[in-house]
Amino acid sequence: MSVHDRQHAGSDGEINLSVENRKLLTEIENLCSNTRRKVENVLLIGKVGAGKSSLINSVRKALTGQYIPKAPAGKGSSSSKTKALERFERCGVEEDDLIHDRDRYMKISHVPTIFDFPGLGDTEFEGLEEILDLIIKGDVAPYTSLRYLIESQNKTKNDHEKECELKQPYPNSKISTILFVQSCRESAPKNLISCLQKVLDKSGPDGKLLYTGKVHVVMTKFDLVNHQDNSDDETTEMISEDNYMDIENDMADLFNIDGNRQDNLTKWTSYSDRLDAERDNPAVDNSALKLIKMIMTHGTQAELMPAKPMPAKPMPAKPMPAKDDSCQIL
């Protein structure tokens, strides 16, 4: 059932989704309960106005039950509201958000950390490939501005100097999952995707790919797709289902997921001005919780950290040899 169908399933459908959402929350809490599990680092990439910040705010709502936007949403603006590499630990959930439910805050301690990269145009500007490469490897400090990254790349003389200018290992920032966020109303950004693919195709001296994590496509603003046959119902914001499918097909081709879209592409609706954020929407929460569970289940960090070795038992002390008085000199 699509997001659209679930949103219009009526009260019975909402009740069923609410039950499913409680089950999903419990499953996420169970995944978090294993403290040997590494926290997934998720990077959001997409064009300006794709809906990355709204996605973060909706995920926080699904986890806390409260809509308190922390990521500044641009509402389709031509300029990105996000200016730096933002970091949202626990998917942006803070202790004060669950001040009356301390137990849940502790239970979701290992949900993913989200890194939100500023929205881009569909152009591959000089240095973008190197910047993405450094971010994915975890060599760029959180909250570093995009302008600084670009200026640092442009002012250095060669590739070695560029890498030394920016590279500072941040082990807890290495990306394990990439979410490419794409609006249903915009054509596929082929140049931007091509730049990302170049980074993902890089290999080390041994020929093995440097990035082995998951790449997942999130098609945002799915509530703007007109699922009715009557085109007269469309507004300037709405798009036809045929037009949407053209965009989805292009994204599937560009990311080579045409044969397995179900596991690699999510149709997404965020809480927004259009969709009343003050009222619970089980369908939106359901998509968010399923996305979190997918990342935690299939991400590269899903492998458990090795258990700490048990301390070796001390060897029993060897008994001292008995003193032989027969050789004693008188």
MARDRENZA-427988 format. One record per residue: residue in one letter; z, y, x of N, C-alpha, C in turn. Coordinates in steps of 0.05 Angstrom, whole numbers. Layout:
<atoms>
  rest     n_z     n_y     n_x    ca_z    ca_y    ca_x     c_z     c_y     c_x
     a       Z       Y       X       Z       Y       X       Z       Y       X
...
</atoms>
This chain:
<atoms>
  rest     n_z     n_y     n_x    ca_z    ca_y    ca_x     c_z     c_y     c_x
     m       0     -24      17       0       0       0       0      25      18
     s     -18      44      12     -20      68      28       3      87      22
     v       5     108      39      26     128      35      21     141       8
     h      -4     147       1     -11     160     -24      -2     143     -47
     d      -8     117     -46      -1      99     -69      29      97     -71
     r      44      96     -49      73      94     -50      85     119     -62
     q      73     142     -56      84     167     -66      81     169     -97
     h      62     154    -108      57     156    -136      64     130    -151
     a      82     114    -139      89      88    -151     110      90    -173
     g     121     114    -177     141     118    -198     169     111    -189
     s     187     112    -208     216     108    -201     221      80    -191
     d     208      60    -203     213      32    -194     203      29    -165
     g     181      41    -159     171      40    -131     189      54    -112
     e     201      77    -120     219      91    -103     244      75     -98
     i     254      61    -119     278      44    -116     272      22     -96
     n     249       9     -99     242     -13     -80     240      -3     -52
     l     227      21     -48     224      32     -21     252      40     -10
     s     269      50     -26     296      58     -17     311      33      -7
     v     308      11     -21     320     -14     -11     308     -23      15
     e     281     -21      17     268     -29      42     276     -11      65
     n     280      15      59     287      34      80     315      28      91
     r     333      21      73     360      13      83     359     -11     101
     k     341     -30      94     338     -54     110     326     -46     137
     l     306     -28     137     294     -19     162     314      -5     180
     l     331      12     168     352      25     183     371       5     197
     t     378     -15     182     395     -36     193     382     -50     216
     e     356     -56     213     341     -69     235     339     -52     260
     i     336     -26     256     335      -7     278     362      -6     292
     e     383      -5     276     410      -5     287     416     -31     303
     n     406     -53     293     409     -78     307     395     -78     334
     l     371     -66     334     356     -64     359     371     -47     379
     c     384     -26     369     400      -8     386     425     -20     396
     s     435     -40     382     461     -51     388     462     -66     415
     n     438     -74     424     437     -88     450     435     -66     472
     t     456     -61     485     457     -39     505     441     -45     530
     r     432     -70     532     414     -76     555     385     -67     550
     r     379     -59     525     353     -50     518     348     -22     530
     k     325     -19     543     318       8     554     308      25     531
     v     314      51     533     305      70     513     275      76     517
     e     260      74     496     231      80     497     227     110     500
     n     209     118     517     200     146     520     173     149     508
     v     171     165     487     147     168     471     135     196     476
     l     109     197     483      95     222     488      77     228     465
     l      79     252     452      61     260     431      39     278     443
     i      14     271     438      -9     286     447     -27     291     423
     g     -39     314     422     -58     320     401     -67     349     402
     k     -85     356     385     -95     383     383     -75     402     371
     v     -79     428     375     -62     448     362     -64     444     331
     g     -40     444     318     -39     442     289     -42     414     279
     a     -41     393     297     -44     366     288     -20     356     272
     g       3     368     276      27     360     261      47     345     278
     k      47     349     304      66     335     322      95     343     316
     s     100     369     313     128     378     309     137     370     281
     s     120     370     261     127     361     234     134     332     234
     l     120     317     251     126     288     253     154     284     264
     i     162     299     284     189     296     296     209     303     274
     n     205     325     260     224     333     239     227     312     217
     s     205     299     211     205     278     190     220     253     199
     v     216     246     225     230     223     236     261     228     236
     r     269     253     243     297     260     242     308     257     214
     k     292     266     194     301     264     166     305     235     158
     a     287     218     166     289     189     159     314     176     171
     l     322     185     195     345     174     209     371     185     199
     t     372     210     190     397     224     183     400     228     153
     g     378     227     138     380     233     110     381     263     104
     q     379     280     125     379     309     122     355     321     135
     y     343     340     121     320     354     133     329     380     146
     i     333     379     172     341     402     188     321     404     211
     p     299     418     207     278     419     227     287     431     253
     k     282     416     275     290     425     302     265     432     318
     a     242     418     312     217     424     327     202     445     311
     p     194     467     324     179     489     310     151     480     302
     a     146     479     276     120     471     265     102     495     262
     g      77     491     270      58     514     270      43     518     244
     k      46     499     225      32     501     199       2     506     201
     g     -10     490     220     -39     492     223     -49     516     238
     s     -31     530     252     -39     554     267     -58     546     290
     s     -74     566     298     -93     562     320     -80     562     347
     s     -55     571     348     -40     571     373     -15     554     370
     s      -9     539     392      13     519     390      40     534     391
     k      58     525     373      85     535     374     101     523     397
     t      93     499     405     105     486     428      93     496     454
     k     109     507     471      98     520     496     105     504     521
     a     123     484     518     131     469     542     134     439     534
     l     139     423     554     143     394     550     171     390     538
     e     173     390     511     198     388     498     209     359     498
     r     235     356     500     247     330     501     267     327     478
     f     264     306     462     282     302     439     295     274     442
     e     319     275     453     334     250     456     343     240     429
     r     344     214     425     351     202     399     332     212     377
     c     307     216     383     288     226     364     296     254     354
     g     312     268     369     320     295     361     346     295     345
     v     358     272     340     383     271     324     406     279     342
     e     421     299     334     445     309     349     470     301     334
     e     492     301     349     517     291     337     525     308     313
     d     520     334     313     527     351     290     511     344     265
     d     487     332     269     471     324     246     484     303     229
     l     502     287     242     515     265     228     545     267     231
     i     554     292     228     583     297     232     600     282     212
     h     589     276     189     604     261     169     597     231     169
     d     581     223     188     574     195     191     572     188     220
     r     594     191     234     596     186     263     588     157     269
     d     593     139     251     586     111     256     556     107     259
     r     540     121     242     511     118     245     501     130     270
     y     513     153     278     504     166     303     507     148     326
     m     529     133     327     533     114     349     514      90     347
     k     508      83     323     490      59     319     461      64     327
     i     452      89     327     424      95     334     422     107     362
     s     441      99     379     442     111     406     417     104     423
     h     403      82     416     380      74     432     353      77     418
     v     352      95     398     325     101     387     309     117     407
     p     283     118     405     267     130     426     273     159     432
     t     267     167     456     266     195     464     237     204     462
     i     233     227     448     206     237     443     201     261     461
     f     178     260     474     168     282     491     144     295     476
     d     147     320     469     126     334     454     111     352     472
     f      85     346     477      68     362     494      54     383     478
     p      52     408     489      39     429     474      12     421     463
     g       5     431     439     -21     425     427     -43     437     444
     l     -65     422     445     -88     429     462    -113     433     445
     g    -133     445     457    -159     447     444    -175     422     452
     d    -199     420     442    -216     397     449    -233     404     474
     t    -220     413     495    -233     420     520    -217     408     542
     e    -231     399     563    -218     387     586    -217     409     608
     f    -196     426     606    -194     447     626    -186     436     653
     e    -192     451     674    -186     442     701    -156     436     705
     g    -151     412     715    -123     405     720    -110     389     698
     l    -122     387     674    -110     373     652    -105     344     658
     e    -125     331     670    -123     302     676     -99     298     695
     e     -96     315     715     -74     312     734     -47     317     721
     i     -46     337     703     -22     343     689     -13     320     671
     l     -32     308     656     -25     286     639     -16     262     655
     d     -29     258     678     -22     235     695       7     238     705
     l      15     262     714      42     267     724      63     264     702
     i      56     273     678      75     271     655      79     242     648
     i      58     227     646      60     199     638      76     183     659
     k      73     190     684      88     176     705     117     185     707
     g     124     206     692     151     216     693     157     234     716
     d     137     248     726     140     266     749     141     295     742
     v     144     301     717     147     329     708     173     333     693
     a     188     353     700     214     357     688     211     365     659
     p     228     355     641     227     364     613     231     395     612
     y     218     407     592     219     436     587     203     452     607
     t     187     439     623     168     454     640     146     465     623
     s     140     491     626     120     504     609      91     495     617
     l      74     494     597      46     487     601      33     507     619
     r      39     533     616      27     554     633      34     549     662
     y      60     542     667      68     537     695      53     513     707
     l      49     492     691      35     469     700       6     476     707
     i      -7     492     690     -35     499     695     -37     517     720
     e     -19     537     722     -20     554     746     -14     539     771
     s       4     521     770      11     505     794     -13     488     803
     q     -27     477     784     -51     461     790     -73     478     802
     n     -77     502     791     -99     519     800     -95     532     827
     k     -70     538     834     -65     554     858     -64     537     883
     t     -61     510     881     -60     494     904     -88     487     914
     k     -90     478     939    -117     477     951    -129     449     948
     n    -114     428     949    -126     402     948    -108     383     931
     d    -118     359     926    -104     340     909     -76     334     919
     h     -74     331     946     -48     324     957     -28     347     952
     e     -37     372     956     -19     395     952     -12     398     922
     k     -31     392     905     -26     393     876      -3     374     868
     e      -5     349     879      15     329     872      42     337     883
     c      43     347     908      68     354     920      81     379     906
     e      64     396     895      73     420     882      90     413     857
     l      81     393     842      94     386     817     111     361     818
     k     104     342     835     116     316     833     145     316     840
     q     162     310     821     190     306     825     198     283     807
     p     203     259     818     208     236     800     232     240     782
     y     227     235     756     249     235     736     248     207     723
     p     263     188     734     260     160     725     264     157     695
     n     280     173     682     285     170     654     264     184     637
     s     243     194     650     222     208     635     195     193     636
     k     194     170     648     169     155     649     161     146     621
     i     136     151     614     127     146     586     120     117     582
     s     131     105     560     125      77     554     107      74     529
     t     106      95     513      88      94     489      76     121     485
     i      50     122     479      36     147     473      27     147     443
     l      35     168     429      26     172     402       5     194     402
     f     -20     187     396     -40     208     394     -41     217     365
     v     -34     243     361     -30     253     334     -56     268     326
     q     -68     260     303     -93     270     295     -92     278     265
     s    -100     303     259    -100     312     231    -123     299     216
     c    -118     292     191    -140     281     174    -162     301     168
     r    -156     327     172    -175     348     165    -191     358     189
     e    -187     346     213    -201     356     236    -218     333     248
     s    -240     341     259    -257     321     272    -244     310     297
     a    -251     286     305    -239     273     328    -244     289     354
     p    -223     296     369    -226     312     394    -236     294     417
     k    -262     290     418    -273     271     437    -268     278     466
     n    -269     304     473    -264     312     501    -235     307     509
     l    -217     313     492    -189     309     498    -182     279     501
     i    -193     263     483    -189     234     484    -201     223     510
     s    -225     233     517    -238     223     541    -221     229     566
     c    -209     253     566    -191     260     589    -167     241     590
     l    -155     236     567    -132     218     566    -140     190     575
     q    -164     181     566    -173     154     574    -176     151     604
     k    -185     173     617    -188     172     647    -161     167     660
     v    -140     180     649    -114     176     660    -105     147     655
     l    -109     137     631    -100     110     624    -115      88     640
     d    -139      94     649    -156      75     663    -150      74     693
     k    -132      91     703    -126      92     731    -112      66     740
     s    -119      57     764    -106      33     775     -95      39     802
     g     -76      22     811     -64      24     837     -80      10     858
     p     -70      10     883     -84      -3     905     -89     -33     900
     d     -72     -45     884     -75     -74     878     -95     -79     855
     g    -106     -57     844    -125     -60     823    -113     -62     795
     k     -86     -63     793     -73     -65     767     -71     -37     754
     l     -73     -36     728     -70     -10     714     -43       1     718
     l     -42      28     722     -16      41     727       0      44     701
     y     -15      49     679      -1      52     653      -6      27     637
     t      15      13     629      12     -12     613      25      -9     586
     g      32      15     578      45      19     552      26      19     529
     k      37      23     505      22      22     481      11      50     474
     v     -13      52     463     -24      76     452     -29      72     422
     h     -17      90     406     -18      87     377     -29     113     365
     v     -47     111     346     -58     134     332     -43     140     307
     v     -35     165     303     -22     173     278     -39     194     264
     m     -50     186     240     -67     204     224     -49     220     206
     t     -44     245     213     -26     262     197     -40     276     174
     k     -23     287     156     -32     302     133     -48     285     113
     f     -40     260     112     -54     241      94     -51     248      65
     d     -31     265      59     -27     273      31     -50     292      22
     l     -66     302      41     -88     320      35    -114     305      29
     v    -113     279      31    -137     263      25    -139     259      -5
     n    -161     267     -17    -165     264     -46    -174     236     -52
     h    -157     220     -65    -163     192     -70    -176     188     -98
     q    -182     211    -111    -195     210    -138    -225     211    -135
     d    -239     200    -154    -268     201    -153    -279     228    -161
     n    -263     244    -176    -272     269    -186    -270     291    -165
     s    -291     299    -154    -291     319    -132    -283     347    -142
     d    -283     351    -169    -275     377    -179    -245     382    -175
     d    -230     361    -170    -201     364    -166    -194     374    -138
     e    -214     374    -120    -208     381     -92    -203     411     -90
     t    -184     418     -73    -179     446     -66    -190     451     -39
     t    -187     476     -29    -197     482      -2    -182     466      19
     e    -157     458      13    -141     442      32    -148     413      32
     m    -156     402       9    -161     374       6    -187     366      19
     i    -188     340      27    -213     329      38    -219     304      22
     s    -244     296      21    -251     272       6    -244     248      23
     e    -241     226       8    -234     201      22    -257     192      41
     d    -282     198      33    -304     191      50    -303     206      77
     n    -297     232      75    -295     248      99    -272     238     117
     y    -250     231     104    -228     221     119    -236     195     134
     m    -249     177     120    -257     152     133    -276     156     157
     d    -293     177     155    -310     183     178    -293     190     202
     i    -272     206     198    -255     214     220    -239     190     231
     e    -228     174     212    -213     150     221    -231     131     237
     n    -256     127     228    -274     109     242    -280     120     270
     d    -283     146     273    -288     158     299    -264     153     317
     m    -239     157     307    -215     152     323    -213     123     331
     a    -219     105     313    -218      76     319    -238      69     341
     d    -262      81     340    -282      75     361    -273      86     388
     l    -263     111     388    -255     124     413    -232     110     427
     f    -214      98     411    -191      84     422    -194      54     423
     n    -218      45     414    -225      17     415    -205       0     399
     i    -198       8     375    -179      -6     359    -191     -15     332
     d    -218     -15     331    -231     -20     305    -224     -47     294
     g    -219     -66     312    -214     -93     302    -185     -98     294
     n    -167     -79     300    -139     -82     294    -126     -56     288
     r    -136     -43     267    -125     -16     260     -97     -19     248
     q     -91     -41     235     -65     -43     221     -42     -40     241
     d     -45     -50     265     -24     -49     285     -26     -25     304
     n     -48     -11     302     -52      11     322     -57      38     309
     l     -56      40     283     -61      66     270     -43      68     245
     t     -30      91     243     -12      97     220     -22     121     204
     k     -24     118     178     -31     140     160      -5     154     153
     w      -3     179     159      23     193     160      24     217     142
     t      46     221     128      52     245     114      79     255     122
     s      81     281     129     106     293     138     119     309     116
     y     145     312     118     158     332     102     148     360     110
     s     141     377      91     130     402      97     133     421      73
     d     122     445      75     123     463      53     108     452      29
     r      87     436      34      72     425      11      88     402      -2
     l     101     386      15     117     364       5     147     371       7
     d     159     375     -15     187     386     -16     206     370       2
     a     215     384      23     233     371      42     261     369      32
     e     268     384      11     295     383       0     299     358     -17
     r     278     346     -25     280     322     -42     272     297     -25
     d     288     277     -27     282     252     -12     256     241     -21
     n     239     233      -2     214     220      -8     214     193       6
     p     221     171      -8     223     145       5     198     136      20
     a     174     145       9     149     136      22     147     149      50
     v     154     174      53     153     187      79     173     175      98
     d     198     171      88     219     158     104     210     130     113
     n     197     116      95     188      88     101     168      88     125
     s     149     106     124     130     108     146     143     114     172
     a     163     133     171     177     141     195     193     118     207
     l     208     104     190     225      82     199     208      59     210
     k     186      53     197     168      32     207     156      40     235
     l     150      65     238     139      74     264     160      71     286
     i     185      79     280     206      76     300     211      46     307
     k     212      29     287     216       1     292     193     -11     308
     m     168      -3     302     145     -12     317     147      -5     347
     i     154      20     352     157      30     380     178      14     395
     m     201       9     382     223      -5     395     217     -34     398
     t     201     -46     381     195     -74     382     173     -81     401
     h     152     -64     402     128     -70     418     124     -53     442
     g     142     -34     447     140     -17     471     145     -33     497
     t     137     -21     519     140     -34     545     170     -36     553
     q     187     -20     540     215     -20     547     230     -41     531
     a     215     -56     514     229     -75     496     241     -98     513
     e     231    -102     537     243    -122     554     271    -112     562
     l     290    -130     562     317    -123     568     321    -118     597
     m     339    -100     603     347     -95     631     362    -120     641
     p     358    -127     666     373    -151     676     403    -147     673
     a     416    -168     665     445    -167     663     457    -164     690
     k     480    -150     691     494    -147     716     504    -174     725
     p     499    -181     751     509    -207     760     539    -208     759
     m     548    -232     752     577    -236     752     587    -236     781
     p     610    -224     786     620    -224     813     626    -253     822
     a     619    -258     847     623    -285     858     653    -291     860
     k     660    -315     853     688    -323     856     695    -324     885
     p     718    -313     893     726    -314     921     730    -343     930
     m     720    -348     954     723    -375     966     753    -379     973
     p     763    -403     967     791    -408     975     795    -406    1005
     a     816    -394    1013     821    -392    1042     826    -419    1054
     k     813    -422    1078     817    -447    1092     845    -449    1102
     p     858    -473    1100     886    -476    1110     887    -474    1141
     m     907    -461    1150     910    -458    1179     917    -485    1191
     p     905    -492    1214     911    -518    1226     940    -520    1234
     a     951    -543    1231     979    -547    1238     984    -543    1268
     k    1005    -530    1274    1011    -524    1302    1018    -550    1317
     d    1005    -554    1340    1009    -579    1356    1028    -572    1379
     d    1053    -582    1376    1072    -576    1397    1071    -595    1421
     s    1053    -615    1419    1052    -635    1440    1041    -624    1466
     c    1025    -603    1464    1013    -591    1488    1029    -567    1498
     q    1052    -562    1486    1068    -539    1494    1079    -543    1522
     i    1077    -523    1539    1087    -524    1567    1117    -518    1566
     l    1132    -534    1578    1161    -530    1579    1168    -514    1603
</atoms>
